[in-house]
Amino acid sequence: MKKKFKLSFGLLSLAICSSASAEMIFPIPAIPQLNAEAYILMDAKSGEILAQYNAEQQRDPASLTKMMTSYVVGQALESGRIKNDDMVLVSKDAWATGNPALKGSSLMFLEVGKTVRVSDLNKGIIIQSGNDACIAMAEHVAGSQGAFVNLMNEYAKKIGLQHTHFETVHGLDAPGQYTTAKDMALLGQALIRDLPTEYAIYKEKEFTYNLSKPQLNRNGLLWDTSLNVDGIKTGHTAAAGYNLVASAVDGNTRLISAVLGGRTFKGREEESKKLLTWGFRFFETANPVKPNDPLVNKSVWYGDQNEVKLGSINGAYITVPKGRAADVKVQYSIDDYIYAPISKGTTVGKIQFLLDDKVINEQPLVALENVEETGFFGGIWDWIKLQFHKFFN
């Protein structure tokens, strides 16, 4: 995972609010109180947490599990291990009316012995929240549900979900299965960042399969005209309550909210909307350092070139109060002399971002290119120059 040295939102708020800034039209108000067991609001690009409550409390994920099912499927499609036009044979376990475990749950209404395209199963998982579709896809990707669950947990570790464990491919309550609001926000961030083609399905409002009329996406915020919501996923069981992970975009800013343990079907939408509206009203994402855009060129010793470009490979994103993105200043520091060989992505120092002359965020300063070691005679000459440089500096 990409490492970032970030200050918490609490420090960010303190740094900003403690400076008597005339540019701030009004102060940032308190986080809205939500009627839910746990919640979090995250800037998807910077990773800054803007609001949280019981965000690391372990809870039942319910159908939020399907976000990880979708992530594994998306990775399989991305790598070419499966294709959208693959035909999948529906087994007895994936039979909508033949598996007692699926009785009364959300379904795509698959029929045993029939074949279904991967693309349709994927939509059945994401849009219809079909538990039967999850089973059919898991068997196609990994050979069995158990093997697929192992993939889910491996990806969870890779993404950095420290308080999540899956036992099912669909999210029906199971002993030992748990997650947190923070982990679900991180999973949503990974879907958006790593698998844009897969994530694009989450904004589709309906899908029809084996029924006379379409089934609607359960994420009611997709129809909300006051927010530009394009995902992500709902979930509900008796143990979990009403869950919703949502993401919306406003200009350069994308926010992700996760509300777990909501009281009602519509309540989870109302509480999520409160979080997202508050976030967009008072914050925005600044991008003061562009991806692979050199921030500075510095001398490199014993290299086959004299200088190396330094900056941020993925770009630097930070969260600031609304209207302050243009006021962010950037400074950097180098840890030591830079010696070849050096690989692209190697950290050589840090980038600091300042607002009102206060540091609000730090991120690594890295090499943007490879520099190979010079030959024998070039190395001797560099050694002589370096001794003079050290002596006079």
Long-range contacts (C-beta under 8 A, 24 or more apart in sequence): 1-158, 1-159, 1-160, 2-314, 3-364, 4-47, 4-363, 4-364, 5-350, 5-362, 5-363, 5-364, 6-46, 6-47, 6-48, 6-361, 6-362, 6-363, 7-359, 7-360, 7-361, 7-362, 8-49, 9-48, 9-49, 9-50, 9-51, 9-319, 11-360, 12-48, 12-319, 12-360, 12-361, 15-355, 15-356, 15-358, 15-359, 15-360, 16-320, 16-321, 16-324, 16-355, 16-356, 16-358, 16-360, 18-358, 19-355, 19-356, 19-357, 19-358, 21-356, 23-323, 23-324, 23-327, 24-321, 24-324, 25-323, 28-282, 28-283, 28-321, 29-278, 29-282, 31-278, 32-274, 32-275, 32-278, 34-259, 34-271, 34-274, 34-275, 35-262, 35-263, 35-267, 35-271, 36-241, 36-259, 36-260, 36-261, 36-262, 36-263, 36-267, 36-268, 36-271, 37-241, 37-260, 37-261, 37-262, 38-180, 38-181, 38-258, 38-259, 38-260, 38-261, 39-181, 39-257, 39-258, 39-259, 39-260, 39-271, 39-275, 40-181, 40-182, 40-185, 40-257, 40-258, 41-255, 41-256, 41-257, 41-275, 41-276, 41-278, 41-279, 42-185, 42-186, 42-189, 42-255, 42-256, 42-257, 42-258, 43-253, 43-254, 43-255, 43-279, 43-283, 43-285, 43-317, 43-319, 44-188, 44-189, 44-192, 44-193, 44-247, 44-254, 44-255, 44-256, 45-253, 45-254, 45-285, 45-287, 45-317, 46-285, 46-317, 46-318, 46-319, 46-361, 47-189, 47-317, 48-318, 48-319, 49-182, 50-255, 50-279, 50-283, 50-319, 51-275, 51-278, 51-279, 52-181, 52-182, 54-181, 55-180, 55-181, 55-182, 55-258, 56-163, 56-180, 56-181, 56-182, 57-180, 57-181, 58-163, 58-178, 58-179, 58-180, 59-178, 59-179, 59-180, 59-181, 59-240, 59-260, 59-261, 60-173, 60-177, 60-178, 60-179, 60-237, 60-239, 60-240, 61-164, 61-166, 61-171, 61-177, 61-178, 61-179, 61-184, 61-235, 61-240, 61-243, 62-171, 62-172, 62-173, 62-235, 62-236, 62-237, 62-239, 62-240, 62-243, 63-106, 63-129, 63-170, 63-171, 63-233, 63-234, 63-235, 63-236, 63-243, 64-171, 64-179, 64-184, 64-187, 64-233, 64-234, 64-235, 64-243, 64-245, 64-260, 65-166, 65-168, 65-169, 65-170, 65-171, 65-177, 65-179, 65-235, 66-125, 66-126, 66-129, 66-134, 66-170, 66-171, 66-233, 66-235, 67-184, 67-187, 67-188, 67-191, 67-232, 67-233, 67-245, 68-152, 68-155, 68-156, 68-166, 68-187, 69-125, 69-134, 69-137, 69-138, 69-148, 69-152, 69-169, 69-170, 70-122, 70-125, 70-126, 70-191, 70-198, 71-152, 71-155, 71-159, 71-187, 71-190, 71-191, 71-194, 71-195, 71-198, 72-141, 72-148, 72-151, 72-152, 72-155, 73-118, 73-122, 73-125, 73-137, 73-141, 73-198, 74-191, 74-194, 74-195, 74-197, 74-198, 74-199, 75-155, 75-194, 75-195, 76-141, 77-118, 77-122, 77-197, 77-198, 78-195, 78-197, 78-198, 81-141, 82-118, 82-140, 82-141, 83-118, 84-117, 84-118, 84-119, 84-122, 85-117, 85-118, 85-119, 86-117, 86-118, 86-140, 87-115, 87-116, 87-117, 88-115, 88-116, 88-117, 88-118, 88-121, 88-136, 88-137, 88-139, 88-140, 89-113, 89-114, 89-115, 90-114, 90-115, 90-116, 90-132, 90-136, 91-135, 91-136, 91-139, 93-135, 93-139, 93-145, 94-132, 94-133, 94-135, 94-136, 94-139, 95-132, 96-132, 99-132, 99-135, 101-172, 102-131, 102-132, 105-131, 105-170, 105-172, 106-130, 106-131, 106-218, 107-131, 107-132, 107-133, 108-132, 108-133, 108-209, 108-210, 109-209, 109-210, 109-211, 110-136, 110-210, 111-210, 116-209, 120-209, 122-198, 122-201, 123-201, 123-204, 123-207, 123-209, 124-207, 124-209, 126-201, 126-202, 126-204, 126-233, 127-201, 127-204, 127-205, 127-206, 127-207, 127-215, 127-217, 128-207, 128-209, 128-215, 129-218, 129-233, 129-234, 131-170, 131-171, 131-172, 134-169, 134-170, 135-169, 135-170, 137-169, 138-169, 145-169, 156-183, 156-187, 159-186, 159-187, 159-190, 160-186, 161-186, 161-187, 171-235, 171-237, 172-237, 173-237, 173-238, 173-239, 173-240, 180-260, 181-258, 181-259, 181-260, 182-258, 184-243, 184-245, 184-258, 184-260, 185-245, 185-256, 185-257, 185-258, 187-245, 188-231, 188-232, 188-245, 188-247, 188-256, 188-258, 189-256, 191-231, 191-232, 192-231, 192-247, 192-254, 192-256, 199-231, 199-232, 202-230, 202-231, 202-232, 202-233, 203-229, 203-230, 203-231, 219-244, 219-246, 219-269, 220-266, 220-269, 221-246, 221-248, 221-269, 221-272, 221-273, 224-269, 224-273, 226-273, 226-277, 227-273, 227-276, 227-277, 227-280, 229-276, 232-256, 234-268, 236-265, 242-267, 242-268, 243-268, 244-268, 244-269, 244-272, 246-272, 246-276, 248-276, 248-280, 250-280, 250-284, 251-284, 252-284, 252-285, 252-287, 252-325, 253-280, 253-283, 253-284, 253-285, 254-285, 255-279, 255-280, 281-322, 282-321, 282-322, 283-319, 283-320, 283-321, 283-322, 284-319, 284-320, 284-321, 284-322, 284-323, 284-324, 284-325, 285-317, 285-318, 285-319, 285-320, 285-325, 286-317, 286-318, 286-319, 286-320, 286-324, 286-325, 286-328, 286-353, 287-315, 287-316, 287-317, 287-325, 288-316, 288-318, 288-328, 288-330, 288-353, 289-315, 289-316, 289-330, 289-351, 290-315, 291-315, 292-368, 294-368, 295-330, 295-332, 295-351, 295-365, 296-332, 298-334, 298-338, 298-348, 299-337, 299-338, 300-338, 300-339, 300-340, 300-342, 300-371, 301-337, 301-338, 301-339, 301-340, 301-382, 301-386, 302-339, 302-340, 302-373, 302-374, 302-378, 302-379, 302-382, 302-383, 303-339, 303-340, 303-341, 303-342, 303-371, 303-372, 303-373, 303-374, 303-382, 304-340, 304-371, 304-372, 304-373, 304-374, 304-375, 304-378, 305-371, 308-338, 308-342, 308-367, 308-368, 308-369, 308-371, 309-367, 309-368, 309-369, 310-348, 310-349, 310-365, 310-366, 310-367, 310-368, 311-365, 311-366, 311-368, 312-351, 312-363, 312-364, 312-365, 312-366, 313-344, 313-345, 313-366, 313-368, 316-351, 316-353, 316-363, 318-353, 318-360, 318-361, 320-355, 320-360, 324-355, 327-355, 327-356, 328-353, 328-354, 328-355, 329-353, 329-354, 329-355, 330-354, 332-365, 333-365, 334-365, 337-386, 338-367, 340-371, 340-372, 340-373, 340-374, 341-370, 341-371, 341-372, 341-373, 342-367, 342-370, 342-371, 343-367, 343-370, 344-368, 344-369, 344-370
